Amino acid sequence: MYLLFSLALCAYFIALLPAVGYHALRHGKSVGRLRDRCGRISPDINPDRQGSIWIHAVSVGEVLAVRSLVHRFKEIYPGHRLVVSTTTVTGQHVAEQLAESVDATFYAPLDFNPFVTRTLDRVKPDLLVLVDTELWPNLLRVCRRRGVKTVLINGRLSDSSYRGYRLIRPFMRRVLATLDHVCVQTEVWGQRFVELGLPSERITVTGSLKFDSVDVSATVADLHVGDRALPYFGFATNRPVVMAASTRNGEEKLILTAFERLRESFGDAILILAPRHPERFEEVMQLVVKNGFAVARRTELTVDEDPSVDVIVLNTIGELTRLFQIATVVFVGGSLVSAGGHNILEPAVFGKPVVFGPHMQNFAEIAALFIARDAAWQVSSASELGVAFKTLIGDPNRCAALGTRARALVDENRGAGNRSLMVIADLLPPNSTQRNIDVRELRAVPSSN
């Protein structure tokens, strides 16, 4: 079965090469360090060949999910080198931002025995931590043979993945047998792992790491101090502010339609549009002008001066999260078009009422939880979005209640990181003479949500 898997994987990559080459040349997209992917990683990854902890996070979402854990690993395992690998180039860029907390980053090898073996020879892990749904059969099998402990954290099995794995259940049973433990986000996903052949005693429901990835200590008072962006938005205290965050192509037109409906009742309302991709800033500016709105770029604002416009395009990077606090209502983009949605937790932390569209596949479970707890408002069209804006801004009590429930939901669901660390500490007991933290503190956190 492993031979068939390797042959199928080889055929897949050969078929993929023309498309990868085309995008690399046509769009200037990097395919990452090819040497890393062939297992020839730099000796600097682990120059002294000391024991290490290897965290593998595929892309941006997985890196962000595990970000809150990396410094804890360094506290609990100070004698181990901590390295992070990714599959995508964008994930690697985010991982590199963890430089103060991790010792090295690299691209994960393709799942062929020679590549995997070379990587393990260099990394020398005592523990391999996989994030979300990363099940690489050859990597896990070689780790098992070498005595490397393996754990999957923030585990999930989407409907499509589960259906696919069921078709090869005998093989998946063998793959799962090489895992020491799986920390799943929900009971439902835990049961799916059981049905695929993983013994139930190797499963712990820990909740979602995404709730731990947001800074719940953030308050309006704290963020006003020393924040360079906020003085440019002083006018926001006197006007209803609609924030449209991480919008995607085809979505801004719908948002502008909804905003126009809002302005029928609240003529002083202002819309802050934050396109997801920087290369679309000017395109969105032109769209706003075409639709008859007075517009300004964020970089054109003056401190403590009302720009007297209808729309502001946030044409900066790194300010969006900080600006959620000035919003009256937040619409989370990528959800009115089929882009899978974006993170609703960041505005929720500020106690803001969150609105999103029908396409929330990337955050399906979290979105469903928010809806079930009446902590967010889901719409299906620009018309419904306009109703949501108008209703919330016209009813301050309802607006505040929705935001309060959103923040409370975030607070209630934190702790997945601690629960995951508790499982990991059982697999790889910290050296009591080296560790800087008493792992018994982790056991004060319940083992499930």
C-alpha positions in Angstrom: 0.0 0.0 0.0 2.8 2.4 0.8 4.4 1.7 -2.5 1.2 2.4 -4.3 0.8 5.6 -2.4 4.3 6.7 -3.4 3.7 5.9 -7.0 0.4 7.8 -7.0 2.1 10.8 -5.3 4.9 10.7 -7.9 2.4 10.7 -10.7 0.5 13.6 -9.1 3.6 15.7 -8.9 4.7 14.9 -12.4 1.3 16.0 -13.7 1.5 19.1 -11.6 4.9 20.3 -12.8 3.7 22.1 -16.0 1.2 24.1 -14.1 3.6 25.0 -11.3 6.2 26.0 -13.9 3.7 28.1 -15.8 2.6 30.0 -12.7 6.2 30.5 -11.5 7.1 32.1 -14.9 3.9 33.8 -15.7 3.1 35.3 -12.3 6.5 35.3 -10.7 5.4 32.9 -8.0 8.1 31.1 -6.1 7.9 27.4 -5.5 10.0 27.6 -2.4 13.4 26.2 -1.8 13.5 23.1 -4.0 16.4 21.7 -2.0 14.3 21.7 1.1 11.6 19.9 -0.6 14.1 17.2 -1.7 15.3 16.8 1.9 18.5 18.8 1.4 17.9 21.4 4.1 20.6 23.7 5.3 22.9 22.4 8.1 22.0 25.6 9.9 18.6 24.2 10.7 20.3 22.1 13.4 24.0 22.6 13.3 24.8 20.6 16.4 22.4 17.8 15.6 20.7 18.3 19.0 17.3 16.9 19.9 14.6 19.0 18.4 10.8 19.6 18.2 9.6 19.9 14.6 6.3 21.7 14.0 4.8 21.3 10.6 2.1 23.9 9.6 1.1 23.8 5.9 0.2 27.4 5.2 -0.7 30.8 6.7 -3.8 29.6 8.7 -1.9 26.7 10.3 1.1 28.9 11.2 -1.2 31.5 12.8 -3.1 28.8 14.7 0.1 27.5 16.3 1.7 30.9 16.8 0.5 31.1 20.4 2.1 27.8 21.2 5.7 28.3 20.0 6.9 30.3 23.0 5.4 27.8 25.3 7.4 25.0 23.7 10.6 27.0 24.4 9.6 27.4 28.0 8.7 23.7 28.5 11.5 22.3 26.4 14.5 24.7 26.7 16.9 21.9 25.9 15.4 21.2 22.5 15.8 23.1 19.3 12.4 24.3 17.9 11.9 24.3 14.1 8.9 25.0 12.0 8.2 23.8 8.4 5.6 24.8 5.9 4.4 23.7 2.5 3.4 27.0 0.9 5.5 30.0 0.2 3.0 32.3 2.0 3.1 30.1 5.0 6.9 30.3 5.1 6.8 34.0 5.1 4.5 34.0 8.1 6.6 31.4 9.8 9.7 33.5 9.3 8.0 36.2 11.4 8.3 33.9 14.4 12.1 34.2 14.3 12.3 35.4 17.9 10.5 32.2 19.1 11.8 29.5 16.8 15.3 28.4 15.9 14.8 27.8 12.2 12.2 27.5 9.5 12.2 25.4 6.3 10.0 23.9 3.6 8.7 20.4 4.4 10.0 17.6 2.2 7.9 15.9 -0.4 6.6 12.7 1.1 9.1 10.3 -0.5 11.2 8.0 1.7 14.7 9.4 0.5 13.6 13.0 1.1 11.9 12.3 4.4 14.9 10.4 5.6 17.4 13.1 4.7 15.3 15.7 6.5 15.0 13.6 9.7 18.7 13.0 9.7 19.3 16.8 9.8 16.4 17.9 12.1 16.9 15.0 14.6 13.4 15.4 16.1 12.3 13.8 19.3 8.7 15.0 18.6 6.9 15.8 15.3 3.9 18.1 15.7 1.5 18.2 12.8 -1.2 20.9 12.5 -4.8 20.4 11.3 -5.1 17.6 8.7 -1.5 16.9 7.8 -1.2 13.1 7.4 1.9 12.2 5.4 2.2 8.4 5.4 5.9 8.0 4.6 7.0 10.7 7.1 4.9 9.2 9.9 6.1 5.6 9.1 9.8 6.6 9.2 9.2 8.6 12.4 7.6 5.5 14.0 10.6 3.4 13.0 13.0 5.9 14.5 11.1 6.3 17.8 10.1 9.9 17.1 6.9 10.8 18.9 4.1 12.1 16.6 1.0 14.2 17.5 -1.6 15.9 15.3 -3.0 19.0 17.0 -6.0 21.2 16.0 -7.1 18.1 14.2 -10.1 18.1 11.8 -11.6 16.0 9.1 -13.8 18.0 6.6 -16.6 16.2 4.9 -14.6 15.9 1.6 -11.5 14.6 3.3 -13.5 12.1 5.4 -15.3 10.8 2.3 -11.9 10.4 0.5 -10.2 8.7 3.4 -13.2 6.2 3.8 -12.5 5.0 0.3 -9.0 3.9 1.4 -9.9 3.0 5.0 -7.6 -0.1 5.2 -4.6 2.1 4.2 -5.7 4.9 6.5 -5.9 2.5 9.4 -2.2 1.7 8.9 -1.3 5.4 8.6 -3.2 6.4 11.7 -1.5 3.5 13.6 1.8 5.4 13.2 0.4 8.4 15.1 0.9 8.5 18.9 -2.0 10.9 19.5 -4.5 13.2 17.8 -5.9 16.4 19.4 -9.2 17.2 17.6 -11.2 20.4 17.6 -14.6 18.7 18.0 -16.2 15.4 19.1 -17.6 15.0 15.6 -14.1 15.0 14.1 -12.8 12.8 16.8 -15.5 10.2 16.0 -14.4 10.4 12.3 -10.9 9.5 13.2 -12.2 6.5 15.2 -14.2 5.3 12.3 -11.1 5.4 10.1 -9.3 3.2 12.5 -7.6 5.3 15.2 -8.1 3.9 18.7 -10.3 6.2 20.8 -7.7 6.3 23.6 -5.4 8.1 21.3 -7.8 11.0 20.8 -8.4 14.1 22.9 -10.9 16.8 22.2 -9.1 20.0 22.8 -11.0 22.7 20.9 -9.7 25.0 18.2 -6.4 26.7 18.4 -7.8 29.6 16.4 -9.5 30.9 19.6 -6.0 31.0 21.3 -4.5 32.8 18.3 -6.2 36.1 19.0 -5.1 38.5 21.7 -8.0 38.7 24.3 -6.0 41.1 26.4 -6.7 43.8 23.8 -8.8 46.7 25.1 -9.7 50.1 23.6 -7.7 51.9 26.3 -4.6 49.8 25.8 -4.6 50.2 22.1 -5.1 53.9 22.0 -1.8 54.4 23.8 1.0 54.8 21.3 -1.0 53.6 18.4 0.1 55.6 15.3 -3.0 54.8 13.2 -5.8 55.8 15.5 -5.2 59.5 15.6 -6.0 59.5 11.8 -9.5 58.1 12.6 -10.5 60.5 15.4 -13.6 61.5 13.4 -14.9 57.9 13.8 -16.2 58.7 17.4 -18.8 61.0 15.9 -20.0 58.9 12.9 -21.3 55.4 12.4 -18.5 53.3 11.0 -18.9 50.2 8.9 -15.7 48.2 8.5 -15.5 45.8 5.6 -12.5 43.6 6.3 -10.4 41.5 3.9 -12.8 41.9 1.0 -12.3 40.0 -2.2 -12.8 40.6 -5.9 -16.5 41.0 -6.8 -17.4 41.6 -3.2 -16.8 45.4 -2.9 -19.6 46.2 -5.4 -22.1 44.3 -3.2 -20.8 46.0 -0.1 -21.2 49.4 -1.7 -24.8 48.5 -2.6 -25.5 47.6 1.0 -23.8 50.7 2.3 -25.9 52.9 0.0 -29.0 51.4 1.6 -27.6 52.2 5.0 -27.0 55.9 4.0 -30.7 56.3 3.3 -31.3 56.4 7.0 -27.8 57.3 8.3 -26.3 59.8 5.9 -23.3 60.5 8.0 -22.2 56.8 8.0 -18.7 56.1 6.7 -17.4 52.8 5.2 -13.8 51.6 5.6 -13.0 49.1 2.9 -10.0 46.9 3.5 -9.2 44.8 0.4 -7.5 41.5 1.2 -4.8 41.8 -1.4 -2.6 45.0 -1.7 -2.4 44.8 -5.4 -6.2 45.6 -5.5 -6.0 48.8 -3.6 -6.2 51.1 -6.6 -8.7 48.9 -8.4 -11.0 49.2 -5.4 -10.5 53.0 -5.3 -11.6 53.3 -8.9 -14.7 51.1 -8.2 -15.8 53.3 -5.3 -15.4 56.5 -7.5 -17.3 54.8 -10.3 -20.2 54.1 -7.9 -20.5 57.8 -7.0 -19.0 57.9 -3.5 -16.5 60.4 -2.2 -13.4 58.4 -1.3 -10.0 58.8 0.3 -7.1 56.5 0.8 -5.9 55.8 4.3 -2.6 57.3 3.5 -4.3 60.6 2.5 -5.9 61.1 6.0 -4.7 63.9 8.3 -4.5 63.6 12.1 -7.6 64.8 13.9 -9.4 65.9 10.8 -12.6 64.6 9.4 -11.9 63.7 5.7 -15.6 64.5 4.8 -15.8 61.5 2.5 -18.2 58.5 2.3 -15.6 55.7 1.9 -12.0 55.2 3.1 -9.9 52.5 1.4 -7.4 51.0 3.8 -4.4 51.0 1.5 -1.9 50.0 4.3 -0.7 46.7 5.7 -0.8 45.7 9.3 -3.4 48.2 10.6 -6.6 46.4 10.1 -6.7 44.4 13.3 -5.9 47.6 15.3 -8.7 49.5 13.6 -11.5 47.0 14.5 -12.0 48.9 17.7 -13.3 52.1 15.9 -15.9 50.1 14.0 -19.6 50.2 14.8 -20.2 47.1 12.7 -17.7 44.7 11.1 -18.4 42.8 7.9 -15.9 40.0 7.4 -15.0 39.6 3.7 -14.4 36.6 1.5 -17.9 35.4 2.5 -20.3 37.1 0.0 -18.3 35.5 -2.8 -17.0 31.9 -2.9 -13.6 32.6 -1.2 -14.2 30.6 1.9 -14.4 33.5 4.4 -11.9 35.0 6.8 -11.3 35.1 10.5 -14.2 36.4 12.5 -12.5 36.1 15.8 -10.4 39.3 15.6 -13.3 41.7 15.5 -15.1 39.5 18.0 -12.3 40.1 20.5 -13.1 43.8 20.5 -16.8 43.0 21.3 -17.9 44.2 17.8 -21.0 42.9 16.1 -19.8 40.6 13.3 -21.6 40.1 10.0 -20.6 37.7 7.3 -22.0 36.1 4.1 -22.9 32.5 3.2 -19.4 31.3 2.1 -17.6 30.5 5.3 -16.0 27.2 4.5 -12.6 28.1 5.9 -14.2 28.8 9.3 -17.3 26.7 9.0 -17.3 25.3 12.6 -16.5 28.6 14.2 -19.1 30.4 12.1 -21.7 27.8 13.0 -20.9 28.2 16.7 -21.3 32.0 16.5 -24.7 31.6 14.7 -25.9 29.0 17.2 -25.1 31.3 20.1 -26.6 34.4 18.4 -23.1 36.0 18.4 -23.0 37.0 14.7 -25.3 37.8 11.8 -25.1 35.8 8.6 -26.5 37.2 5.4 -27.0 35.7 1.9 -27.0 38.8 -0.3 -26.2 42.5 -0.6 -29.8 43.3 0.2 -29.7 41.4 3.5 -26.3 43.0 4.2 -27.9 46.4 3.9 -30.7 45.3 6.3 -28.1 44.1 8.8 -26.1 47.4 8.7 -29.3 49.4 9.0 -30.7 47.3 11.9 -27.6 47.2 14.0 -26.6 50.9 13.6 -30.2 51.9 14.3 -30.4 49.7 17.4 -27.4 50.4 19.7 -28.7 47.9 22.3 -28.9 45.1 19.9 -25.6 46.1 18.4 -23.9 46.0 21.8 -25.5 42.7 22.8 -24.3 41.0 19.6 -20.8 42.2 20.2 -20.8 41.2 23.9 -21.9 37.7 23.0 -19.2 37.5 20.4 -16.5 38.4 22.9 -17.9 36.1 25.5 -17.8 33.2 23.0 -14.1 33.8 22.3 -13.3 33.8 26.1 -15.3 30.6 26.7 -13.5 28.7 23.9 -9.9 29.5 24.7 -7.6 26.9 26.2 -7.0 24.5 23.3 -3.3 25.3 23.4 -3.0 24.3 27.1 -5.0 21.1 26.5 -2.7 20.2 23.5 0.4 20.9 25.6 -0.8 18.6 28.3 -1.1 15.8 25.8 2.3 16.6 24.3 3.9 16.6 27.8 2.6 13.0 28.3 4.2 12.0 25.0 7.5 13.8 25.6 8.0 14.4 29.3 9.9 17.6 29.9 13.3 17.3 31.7 12.5 18.4 35.2 16.0 19.8 35.6 15.7 22.1 32.6 12.1 23.1 32.2 11.0 26.6 33.3 7.3 25.8 33.8 5.5 23.3 35.9 3.4 21.2 33.5 1.0 20.4 36.3 -0.3 23.9 35.7 -1.6 22.7 32.3 -3.7 20.1 34.0 -5.8 22.7 35.7 -7.4 23.3 32.3 -10.3 20.9 31.4 -9.5 18.3 28.8 -12.4 19.2 26.5 -14.8 22.1 25.7 
